[in-house]
């Protein structure tokens, strides 16, 4: 059995991926805007000024509140899976906070 097959058996959420440096760059997001139609949901991820420092070649236009970092389109089934994932993460966080407070 290959190492990849072992990893997939041990962690079903593990997927073999290719990621370039741009994909691995982490941005902090202050605001998420959405638009939707019956087929897809588009999420815009935004950093608000002054938290994000604009690059010299991208000086903000007067009145700009931030910069668009990324846009992603999702189908409604993907949005449901993301919702379920976020619900699980919030529950895990709440449970770990309760456990750590109970131990004090």
N, CA, C and O atoms as a DFTB+ gen file, in Angstrom:
416 C
 N C O
     1  1       0.850      -1.175       0.000
     2  2       0.000       0.000       0.000
     3  2       0.902       1.247       0.000
     4  3       1.853       1.338       0.776
     5  1       0.588       2.188      -0.872
     6  2       1.414       3.388      -0.969
     7  2       1.173       4.304       0.228
     8  3       0.181       4.176       0.944
     9  1       2.110       5.229       0.422
    10  2       1.980       6.208       1.511
    11  2       0.710       7.040       1.334
    12  3       0.025       7.354       2.308
    13  1       0.406       7.389       0.100
    14  2      -0.793       8.183      -0.200
    15  2      -2.053       7.410       0.197
    16  3      -2.963       7.988       0.791
    17  1      -2.121       6.127      -0.120
    18  2      -3.285       5.308       0.233
    19  2      -3.421       5.189       1.748
    20  3      -4.537       5.208       2.266
    21  1      -2.304       5.067       2.465
    22  2      -2.339       5.007       3.922
    23  2      -2.898       6.302       4.498
    24  3      -3.743       6.274       5.393
    25  1      -2.422       7.449       3.981
    26  2      -2.914       8.743       4.456
    27  2      -4.410       8.886       4.221
    28  3      -5.131       9.398       5.077
    29  1      -4.876       8.435       3.063
    30  2      -6.297       8.563       2.748
    31  2      -7.146       7.665       3.643
    32  3      -8.267       8.035       3.993
    33  1      -6.634       6.491       4.021
    34  2      -7.364       5.600       4.917
    35  2      -7.406       6.173       6.327
    36  3      -8.438       6.101       6.995
    37  1      -6.297       6.740       6.785
    38  2      -6.235       7.290       8.131
    39  2      -7.046       8.573       8.256
    40  3      -7.640       8.827       9.303
    41  1      -7.079       9.378       7.209
    42  2      -7.795      10.641       7.235
    43  2      -8.577      10.774       5.933
    44  3      -8.018      11.195       4.920
    45  1      -9.865      10.421       5.944
    46  2     -10.650      10.457       4.710
    47  2     -10.752      11.852       4.088
    48  3     -11.057      11.967       2.901
    49  1     -10.505      12.904       4.855
    50  2     -10.568      14.259       4.318
    51  2      -9.262      14.672       3.643
    52  3      -9.196      15.724       3.007
    53  1      -8.215      13.841       3.781
    54  2      -6.922      14.155       3.171
    55  2      -7.011      13.924       1.680
    56  3      -7.453      12.866       1.231
    57  1      -6.592      14.911       0.914
    58  2      -6.596      14.797      -0.543
    59  2      -5.222      15.173      -1.078
    60  3      -4.621      16.141      -0.612
    61  1      -4.722      14.424      -2.043
    62  2      -3.456      14.816      -2.659
    63  2      -3.685      16.055      -3.525
    64  3      -4.511      16.036      -4.437
    65  1      -2.960      17.114      -3.240
    66  2      -3.153      18.384      -3.935
    67  2      -1.842      18.939      -4.458
    68  3      -0.762      18.601      -3.974
    69  1      -1.961      19.784      -5.442
    70  2      -0.850      20.599      -5.903
    71  2      -1.174      22.026      -5.485
    72  3      -2.267      22.516      -5.770
    73  1      -0.249      22.701      -4.817
    74  2      -0.491      24.074      -4.372
    75  2       0.750      24.911      -4.652
    76  3       1.845      24.598      -4.186
    77  1       0.562      25.974      -5.418
    78  2       1.684      26.875      -5.667
    79  2       1.769      27.887      -4.521
    80  3       0.923      27.893      -3.627
    81  1       2.788      28.736      -4.554
    82  2       2.987      29.692      -3.461
    83  2       1.817      30.653      -3.322
    84  3       1.448      31.017      -2.205
    85  1       1.233      31.066      -4.428
    86  2       0.092      31.971      -4.357
    87  2      -1.079      31.313      -3.632
    88  3      -1.757      31.958      -2.832
    89  1      -1.316      30.046      -3.905
    90  2      -2.404      29.330      -3.248
    91  2      -2.146      29.149      -1.759
    92  3      -3.092      29.084      -0.974
    93  1      -0.883      29.067      -1.358
    94  2      -0.545      28.863       0.047
    95  2      -0.481      30.165       0.841
    96  3      -0.369      30.131       2.067
    97  1      -0.549      31.306       0.167
    98  2      -0.494      32.601       0.844
    99  2      -1.790      32.814       1.619
   100  3      -2.876      32.642       1.065
   101  1      -1.688      33.185       2.887
   102  2      -2.858      33.393       3.742
   103  2      -3.144      34.886       3.839
   104  3      -2.246      35.687       4.098
   105  1      -4.396      35.245       3.631
   106  2      -4.873      36.623       3.773
   107  2      -5.898      36.645       4.891
   108  3      -6.718      35.733       4.992
   109  1      -5.868      37.669       5.734
   110  2      -6.908      37.850       6.726
   111  2      -8.036      38.639       6.086
   112  3      -7.801      39.612       5.371
   113  1      -9.245      38.217       6.347
   114  2     -10.418      38.801       5.714
   115  2     -11.260      39.488       6.787
   116  3     -11.502      38.937       7.861
   117  1     -11.700      40.710       6.464
   118  2     -12.527      41.474       7.388
   119  2     -14.001      41.447       7.014
   120  3     -14.867      41.643       7.866
   121  1     -14.282      41.207       5.750
   122  2     -15.654      41.329       5.262
   123  2     -15.877      40.323       4.148
   124  3     -15.014      40.128       3.292
   125  1     -17.037      39.684       4.163
   126  2     -17.426      38.789       3.082
   127  2     -18.751      39.301       2.524
   128  3     -19.724      39.470       3.258
   129  1     -18.772      39.544       1.225
   130  2     -20.001      39.946       0.552
   131  2     -20.452      38.790      -0.325
   132  3     -19.632      38.012      -0.812
   133  1     -21.752      38.683      -0.523
   134  2     -22.261      37.585      -1.335
   135  2     -23.274      38.073      -2.351
   136  3     -23.933      39.096      -2.164
   137  1     -23.378      37.318      -3.424
   138  2     -24.467      37.477      -4.384
   139  2     -24.835      36.072      -4.822
   140  3     -23.994      35.173      -4.824
   141  1     -26.090      35.884      -5.193
   142  2     -26.543      34.534      -5.498
   143  2     -27.604      34.551      -6.587
   144  3     -28.304      35.541      -6.794
   145  1     -27.696      33.431      -7.268
   146  2     -28.794      33.178      -8.185
   147  2     -29.194      31.719      -7.961
   148  3     -28.595      31.059      -7.112
   149  1     -30.159      31.200      -8.672
   150  2     -30.584      29.812      -8.400
   151  2     -29.502      28.752      -8.595
   152  3     -29.623      27.649      -8.062
   153  1     -28.431      29.071      -9.361
   154  2     -27.397      28.068      -9.619
   155  2     -26.170      28.216      -8.728
   156  3     -25.625      27.209      -8.277
   157  1     -25.717      29.446      -8.460
   158  2     -24.456      29.637      -7.742
   159  2     -24.532      30.755      -6.717
   160  3     -25.425      31.602      -6.740
   161  1     -23.560      30.720      -5.820
   162  2     -23.336      31.783      -4.845
   163  2     -21.915      32.286      -5.075
   164  3     -20.980      31.490      -5.154
   165  1     -21.749      33.605      -5.183
   166  2     -20.418      34.199      -5.336
   167  2     -20.083      34.898      -4.024
   168  3     -20.857      35.718      -3.531
   169  1     -18.923      34.567      -3.467
   170  2     -18.453      35.209      -2.238
   171  2     -17.241      36.069      -2.574
   172  3     -16.293      35.613      -3.213
   173  1     -17.292      37.323      -2.130
   174  2     -16.183      38.266      -2.278
   175  2     -15.526      38.422      -0.915
   176  3     -16.201      38.726       0.068
   177  1     -14.216      38.215      -0.848
   178  2     -13.459      38.316       0.393
   179  2     -12.666      39.621       0.370
   180  3     -11.875      39.855      -0.543
   181  1     -12.880      40.466       1.374
   182  2     -12.377      41.841       1.366
   183  2     -11.579      42.128       2.624
   184  3     -11.956      41.712       3.720
   185  1     -10.469      42.845       2.459
   186  2      -9.720      43.415       3.581
   187  2     -10.084      44.897       3.635
   188  3     -10.016      45.601       2.627
   189  1     -10.465      45.355       4.805
   190  2     -10.818      46.765       4.961
   191  2      -9.569      47.585       5.254
   192  3      -8.640      47.098       5.897
   193  1      -9.545      48.822       4.787
   194  2      -8.483      49.764       5.127
   195  2      -8.792      50.332       6.497
   196  3      -9.979      50.487       6.782
   197  1      -7.859      50.659       7.376
   198  2      -6.421      50.623       7.167
   199  2      -5.779      49.298       7.530
   200  3      -4.555      49.179       7.475
   201  1      -6.591      48.266       7.909
   202  2      -5.999      46.979       8.294
   203  2      -5.100      46.427       7.197
   204  3      -4.014      45.916       7.469
   205  1      -5.559      46.534       5.964
   206  2      -4.736      46.055       4.859
   207  2      -3.989      47.238       4.272
   208  3      -4.567      48.302       4.047
   209  1      -2.734      47.051       4.033
   210  2      -1.912      48.118       3.466
   211  2      -1.831      47.920       1.966
   212  3      -1.324      46.897       1.504
   213  1      -2.321      48.882       1.198
   214  2      -2.275      48.696      -0.250
   215  2      -0.846      48.710      -0.777
   216  3       0.018      49.420      -0.262
   217  1      -0.622      47.923      -1.799
   218  2       0.678      47.919      -2.450
   219  2       0.878      49.251      -3.156
   220  3      -0.099      49.861      -3.589
   221  1       2.124      49.722      -3.284
   222  2       2.362      51.019      -3.931
   223  2       1.736      51.129      -5.316
   224  3       1.237      52.189      -5.692
   225  1       1.762      50.027      -6.081
   226  2       1.192      50.093      -7.430
   227  2      -0.336      49.997      -7.428
   228  3      -0.966      50.131      -8.477
   229  1      -0.932      49.767      -6.254
   230  2      -2.389      49.662      -6.151
   231  2      -2.927      50.639      -5.116
   232  3      -3.632      50.233      -4.192
   233  1      -2.614      51.882      -5.253
   234  2      -3.128      52.875      -4.310
   235  2      -4.643      52.942      -4.439
   236  3      -5.174      52.944      -5.549
   237  1      -5.340      52.998      -3.308
   238  2      -6.798      52.960      -3.376
   239  2      -7.375      54.239      -3.973
   240  3      -6.818      55.328      -3.832
   241  1      -8.490      54.072      -4.633
   242  2      -9.218      55.224      -5.119
   243  2      -9.820      55.939      -3.924
   244  3     -10.109      55.319      -2.900
   245  1     -10.004      57.213      -4.054
   246  2     -10.590      57.984      -2.968
   247  2     -11.947      57.394      -2.612
   248  3     -12.774      57.123      -3.482
   249  1     -12.157      57.203      -1.322
   250  2     -13.414      56.643      -0.837
   251  2     -13.439      55.133      -0.741
   252  3     -14.410      54.568      -0.237
   253  1     -12.382      54.452      -1.219
   254  2     -12.351      52.985      -1.143
   255  2     -12.252      52.556       0.312
   256  3     -11.501      53.146       1.089
   257  1     -13.004      51.538       0.678
   258  2     -12.986      51.051       2.064
   259  2     -12.051      49.867       2.256
   260  3     -11.782      49.481       3.393
   261  1     -11.554      49.286       1.182
   262  2     -10.685      48.124       1.308
   263  2     -10.317      47.591      -0.055
   264  3     -10.516      48.238      -1.084
   265  1      -9.764      46.368      -0.028
   266  2      -9.376      45.758      -1.292
   267  2      -9.964      44.370      -1.402
   268  3     -10.047      43.629      -0.422
   269  1     -10.368      44.034      -2.603
   270  2     -10.878      42.713      -2.891
   271  2      -9.696      41.753      -2.932
   272  3      -8.769      41.941      -3.721
   273  1      -9.724      40.732      -2.092
   274  2      -8.629      39.761      -2.017
   275  2      -8.893      38.586      -2.947
   276  3      -7.987      38.123      -3.639
   277  1     -10.142      38.099      -2.965
   278  2     -10.472      36.940      -3.795
   279  2     -11.978      36.859      -3.992
   280  3     -12.760      37.376      -3.195
   281  1     -12.357      36.199      -5.074
   282  2     -13.764      35.904      -5.354
   283  2     -13.863      34.420      -5.669
   284  3     -13.038      33.870      -6.397
   285  1     -14.883      33.782      -5.110
   286  2     -15.098      32.361      -5.369
   287  2     -16.562      32.116      -5.672
   288  3     -17.438      32.746      -5.080
   289  1     -16.829      31.201      -6.594
   290  2     -18.193      30.790      -6.924
   291  2     -18.414      29.377      -6.401
   292  3     -17.554      28.506      -6.537
   293  1     -19.582      29.165      -5.802
   294  2     -19.943      27.874      -5.227
   295  2     -21.334      27.481      -5.709
   296  3     -22.194      28.337      -5.916
   297  1     -21.547      26.181      -5.885
   298  2     -22.898      25.702      -6.132
   299  2     -23.617      25.636      -4.781
   300  3     -22.978      25.661      -3.729
   301  1     -24.924      25.553      -4.819
   302  2     -25.676      25.476      -3.561
   303  2     -25.311      24.234      -2.743
   304  3     -25.217      24.341      -1.521
   305  1     -25.099      23.062      -3.351
   306  2     -24.655      21.915      -2.539
   307  2     -23.300      22.177      -1.854
   308  3     -23.081      21.726      -0.730
   309  1     -22.398      22.901      -2.525
   310  2     -21.126      23.243      -1.879
   311  2     -21.363      24.179      -0.697
   312  3     -20.733      24.030       0.350
   313  1     -22.257      25.131      -0.856
   314  2     -22.569      26.057       0.244
   315  2     -23.109      25.283       1.443
   316  3     -22.762      25.593       2.582
   317  1     -23.948      24.283       1.202
   318  2     -24.468      23.463       2.303
   319  2     -23.340      22.718       3.007
   320  3     -23.333      22.624       4.234
   321  1     -22.383      22.187       2.240
   322  2     -21.252      21.480       2.865
   323  2     -20.375      22.439       3.657
   324  3     -19.875      22.087       4.726
   325  1     -20.187      23.645       3.141
   326  2     -19.411      24.649       3.873
   327  2     -20.132      25.024       5.163
   328  3     -19.503      25.154       6.213
   329  1     -21.458      25.197       5.085
   330  2     -22.237      25.503       6.283
   331  2     -22.057      24.407       7.328
   332  3     -21.831      24.698       8.503
   333  1     -22.157      23.154       6.904
   334  2     -21.998      22.031       7.831
   335  2     -20.596      22.011       8.432
   336  3     -20.434      21.755       9.626
   337  1     -19.587      22.279       7.612
   338  2     -18.211      22.343       8.098
   339  2     -18.062      23.437       9.149
   340  3     -17.477      23.207      10.208
   341  1     -18.590      24.629       8.860
   342  2     -18.485      25.741       9.812
   343  2     -19.248      25.441      11.098
   344  3     -18.785      25.790      12.184
   345  1     -20.409      24.798      10.991
   346  2     -21.152      24.397      12.197
   347  2     -20.329      23.442      13.053
   348  3     -20.286      23.583      14.275
   349  1     -19.664      22.452      12.404
   350  2     -18.821      21.509      13.159
   351  2     -17.663      22.229      13.836
   352  3     -17.354      21.955      14.996
   353  1     -17.019      23.155      13.114
   354  2     -15.894      23.894      13.693
   355  2     -16.342      24.732      14.889
   356  3     -15.653      24.780      15.908
   357  1     -17.481      25.386      14.768
   358  2     -17.991      26.194      15.883
   359  2     -18.329      25.321      17.083
   360  3     -18.049      25.695      18.222
   361  1     -18.923      24.173      16.840
   362  2     -19.245      23.249      17.931
   363  2     -17.968      22.757      18.606
   364  3     -17.899      22.702      19.834
   365  1     -16.955      22.400      17.814
   366  2     -15.681      21.958      18.390
   367  2     -15.056      23.064      19.226
   368  3     -14.533      22.810      20.311
   369  1     -15.112      24.279      18.726
   370  2     -14.536      25.418      19.466
   371  2     -15.270      25.631      20.780
   372  3     -14.650      25.826      21.826
   373  1     -16.607      25.593      20.718
   374  2     -17.401      25.768      21.937
   375  2     -17.103      24.673      22.937
   376  3     -16.967      24.942      24.130
   377  1     -16.999      23.442      22.467
   378  2     -16.709      22.315      23.356
   379  2     -15.331      22.444      23.981
   380  3     -15.158      22.143      25.162
   381  1     -14.345      22.890      23.206
   382  2     -12.996      23.030      23.769
   383  2     -12.940      24.191      24.764
   384  3     -12.206      24.121      25.749
   385  1     -13.702      25.251      24.521
   386  2     -13.744      26.361      25.478
   387  2     -14.412      25.933      26.773
   388  3     -13.963      26.299      27.859
   389  1     -15.486      25.158      26.658
   390  2     -16.172      24.672      27.859
   391  2     -15.239      23.755      28.643
   392  3     -15.169      23.841      29.869
   393  1     -14.523      22.878      27.940
   394  2     -13.608      21.953      28.598
   395  2     -12.487      22.705      29.289
   396  3     -12.115      22.367      30.413
   397  1     -11.926      23.753      28.611
   398  2     -10.819      24.475      29.217
   399  2     -11.296      25.331      30.389
   400  3     -10.547      25.511      31.349
   401  1     -12.507      25.860      30.340
   402  2     -13.035      26.644      31.453
   403  2     -13.368      25.746      32.637
   404  3     -13.217      26.143      33.793
   405  1     -13.823      24.527      32.335
   406  2     -14.167      23.590      33.405
   407  2     -12.944      23.102      34.139
   408  3     -13.041      22.710      35.302
   409  1     -11.782      23.116      33.485
   410  2     -10.561      22.640      34.108
   411  2      -9.883      23.672      34.964
   412  3      -8.896      23.360      35.631
   413  1     -10.383      24.912      34.971
   414  2      -9.727      25.972      35.754
   415  2     -10.208      25.985      37.171
   416  3      -9.761      26.810      37.968
